[in-house]
Amino acid sequence: MRFDLTDLRLFLNVHEAGTITGGAQATHMTLASASERIRGMEDALGVPLLTRDSRGVRVTPAGSTLVHHARMVLRQMDQLYGELGEYGSGLKGHVRLLCNTSALSEHLPEAISAFLAAHPGISVDLEERTSFDIVDALRHGTCELGIVSDSVPLAGLHTLFFRDDPLVLIVPRAHGFAARTAVRLAELVDLPFVGLGENSALQTHVAHHVRLLGRPLAYRIRVHSLESVCRVVGTGIGVGIVPKAVAIRQARVAGIRRVRLDEDWATRRLVLAMRDPDALPAHARQLIAHLRGDAHAR
């Protein structure tokens, strides 16, 4: 029984995609080649690794065991390549970093750009997810690092402070709430609301807390960026919820005022989260050191 690293990476990609087609695409492989490799792995083991139906594939108990060990092997190989790469040239490592909307749009672009400029041999795969999804990915070993809100359960993970990142209400300058010092979420649910798209991690976070009140938000429009939320709110169309840093930066150009949200979930910090810092590859630890240094410099 011999599985190479491509086999292991393919099987993980198939598991995460839920289809062999999706796994093949993620592995940059044809569907025929991917199917043949999966069948070869099953023949070598003598047991099925996947169950197939019209909706896709699911791992069997044997497949679940393979997923667990494949993650460990590939993580160890990444660590090996990263540390040995310091003695050679070319690409030294790859880091998968998941982050929420605020980190992606407001805090990471400059920091990641500076890191990549200083480390030409390292690549970073940056992807937006909700904080809940990132925590799940970390616990299942499908990413090395995450930047999440400390409002989600973080038991079992190692965390380091990254940024203060409170959420605030933004309103047009002439709005009745513009002179308020603070508002509660329950006061907003009947107001016309400007939000981000359904796939936005931030909007999912806000919508979750609105659902706990038993009343939906009255969306007037959904846009694709935090800056667009601010500009639309400034025209008087509705109100919105954005990170405080965005509201400060957009206040004058968009014509908005910010009001503190008197909610525990809105008073949040962003943290760097990981399973075991000592098990991370050298290049991942370099990224953490850079982001931590950038945080302390602000």
Residue pairs with C-beta under 8 A, 6 or more apart in sequence:
1 44
1 45
2 44
3 41
3 44
5 73
5 74
5 77
6 27
6 37
7 37
7 40
7 41
8 66
8 70
8 73
8 74
9 27
9 70
9 74
10 23
10 24
10 27
10 29
10 34
10 37
10 38
11 23
11 38
11 41
11 49
11 63
11 66
11 67
11 70
12 67
12 70
12 71
12 74
12 142
13 22
13 23
13 24
13 26
13 27
14 20
14 22
14 23
14 24
14 34
14 38
14 50
14 57
15 23
15 59
15 63
15 67
16 23
16 26
16 142
17 23
17 25
17 26
17 56
18 55
18 56
18 57
18 58
19 56
19 57
20 31
20 34
20 35
20 38
20 50
20 57
21 31
23 34
24 30
24 31
24 33
24 34
24 35
27 34
29 37
38 49
38 50
41 49
41 66
42 48
42 49
42 50
45 62
47 60
47 62
48 60
48 62
48 63
49 59
49 60
49 62
49 63
49 66
50 57
50 58
50 59
50 60
50 63
51 57
51 58
51 59
51 60
59 66
59 67
71 140
71 141
71 142
72 141
75 141
75 144
75 279
75 281
78 93
78 94
78 144
78 281
79 279
79 280
79 281
79 282
81 92
81 93
81 281
82 92
82 93
82 281
82 282
82 283
82 284
83 281
83 282
85 91
85 92
85 93
85 121
85 283
86 92
86 282
89 121
90 121
91 121
91 122
91 123
92 119
92 121
92 122
92 283
93 121
93 122
93 123
93 281
93 282
93 283
93 284
94 122
94 123
94 124
94 125
94 283
95 122
95 123
95 124
95 125
95 144
95 145
95 281
95 283
95 284
95 287
96 124
96 125
96 127
96 142
96 143
96 144
96 145
97 124
97 125
97 126
97 127
97 143
97 144
97 145
97 146
97 147
97 287
98 127
98 128
98 129
98 133
98 134
98 137
98 138
98 143
98 145
98 146
98 147
99 108
99 126
99 127
99 128
99 129
99 134
99 146
99 147
99 148
100 128
100 129
100 130
100 131
100 134
100 147
100 148
100 149
100 201
100 202
100 205
100 270
101 128
101 196
101 200
101 201
101 202
101 203
101 226
102 165
102 202
102 226
102 243
102 245
102 246
102 270
103 147
103 162
103 163
103 165
103 270
104 126
104 128
105 225
105 226
105 246
106 165
106 226
106 243
106 245
106 246
107 147
107 162
107 163
107 165
107 245
107 270
108 126
108 147
111 290
111 291
111 294
112 124
112 126
114 290
114 294
115 122
115 124
115 286
115 287
115 290
115 291
116 122
116 123
116 124
118 290
119 283
119 286
122 283
122 286
122 287
124 287
128 200
128 201
129 137
129 146
129 201
130 201
130 204
130 205
131 146
131 148
131 149
131 151
131 152
131 201
131 205
132 152
133 201
134 143
134 146
134 147
134 148
134 273
135 146
135 148
135 152
135 153
135 154
135 157
135 273
137 143
137 146
138 146
138 157
138 273
138 274
138 275
139 156
139 157
139 275
141 275
144 274
144 280
144 281
144 284
145 272
145 273
145 274
145 280
145 284
145 287
145 288
146 272
146 273
146 274
147 162
147 270
147 271
147 272
147 273
148 154
148 270
148 271
148 273
149 165
149 205
149 268
149 269
149 270
149 271
150 159
150 268
150 269
150 270
150 271
151 264
151 265
151 268
154 271
154 273
156 275
157 273
157 274
157 275
158 273
158 274
158 275
158 276
158 277
159 271
159 272
159 273
159 274
160 271
160 272
160 288
160 292
161 269
161 271
161 272
161 295
162 269
162 270
162 271
162 272
162 291
162 292
162 295
163 269
163 270
163 295
163 298
164 269
164 270
165 243
165 244
165 245
165 268
165 269
165 270
166 243
166 244
166 260
166 261
166 266
166 267
166 268
167 206
167 241
167 242
167 243
167 244
167 261
167 265
167 266
167 268
168 241
168 242
168 243
168 244
168 247
168 258
168 259
168 260
168 261
168 266
169 177
169 183
169 188
169 239
169 240
169 241
169 258
169 259
169 260
169 261
170 229
170 230
170 233
170 239
170 240
170 241
170 242
170 247
170 256
170 257
170 258
170 259
171 177
171 178
171 233
171 239
171 256
171 257
171 259
172 178
172 233
172 234
172 235
172 236
172 255
172 256
172 257
173 234
173 255
173 256
173 257
174 236
175 236
175 239
175 257
177 183
177 187
177 239
177 259
178 257
178 259
180 259
181 259
181 260
182 259
182 260
182 261
182 262
183 259
183 260
183 261
183 262
184 261
184 262
184 263
185 209
185 210
185 213
185 261
185 263
186 213
188 217
188 239
188 241
189 210
189 213
189 215
189 216
189 217
189 218
190 215
190 218
191 218
191 238
191 239
192 218
192 219
192 220
192 237
192 238
192 239
193 217
193 218
193 219
193 220
193 238
193 239
193 240
194 219
194 220
194 221
194 222
194 223
194 229
194 232
194 233
194 237
194 238
194 239
194 240
195 203
195 206
195 217
195 219
195 221
195 222
195 223
195 229
195 240
195 241
196 202
196 203
196 222
196 223
196 224
196 225
196 226
196 229
197 203
197 222
197 223
197 224
198 204
198 222
202 226
202 241
202 242
202 243
203 222
205 265
206 217
206 241
207 217
209 263
209 265
210 216
210 217
220 237
220 238
221 232
221 237
221 238
223 229
223 232
226 242
226 243
226 246
226 250
227 246
227 250
227 254
229 240
229 242
230 240
230 242
230 246
230 247
230 250
230 254
230 256
231 250
231 253
231 254
232 238
232 240
233 239
233 240
233 254
233 256
234 254
234 255
234 256
235 255
241 261
241 266
244 258
247 256
247 258
248 258
250 256
251 257
251 258
261 267
272 288
272 291
272 292
274 280
274 288
277 285
277 288
280 288
